[in-house]
Amino acid sequence: MPPSLLAWARAVDVSRLSDRTVRQAERYLRGYRHMTLNDRQQEGFRLRDAVEAQVSPPPPADAHPMDVLATVLAVRRKQLGIG
């Protein structure tokens, strides 16, 4: 994990992350391998934008959308005491 993403994971507040965004991110991470490259990129950046609007501080600018999504889901599970 890049140092900037690790630092962000320690500081990010995901309390405003909507259940809808969480479900979409989970679905994306489960199914991205079956998408075309174009669809994978478009959906990844769309979801990254949605996450960025709902968390604070925003993710590092150079972080890959999949890394951002996986990180916020892991942080959310940890903050909720799930798994």
Residue pairs with C-beta under 8 A, 6 or more apart in sequence:
1 9
1 67
2 60
2 62
2 63
2 67
4 60
4 62
4 63
5 59
5 60
5 63
5 67
5 68
5 71
8 57
8 59
8 60
8 63
8 71
9 71
9 74
9 75
11 57
12 55
12 56
12 57
12 59
12 71
12 72
12 75
13 55
13 56
14 54
14 55
14 72
14 75
14 76
14 79
15 79
16 54
16 55
16 56
17 51
17 54
17 55
17 72
17 76
18 54
21 47
21 50
21 51
21 54
22 73
22 76
24 47
24 50
25 47
25 51
25 69
25 72
25 73
26 73
28 43
28 44
28 47
28 69
29 66
29 69
29 70
29 73
32 40
32 43
32 44
32 66
35 43
44 64
44 65
44 66
44 69
45 65
47 65
47 69
48 59
48 65
48 68
48 69
51 59
51 68
51 69
51 72
52 58
52 59
52 68
55 72
59 68
59 71
63 71
77 83
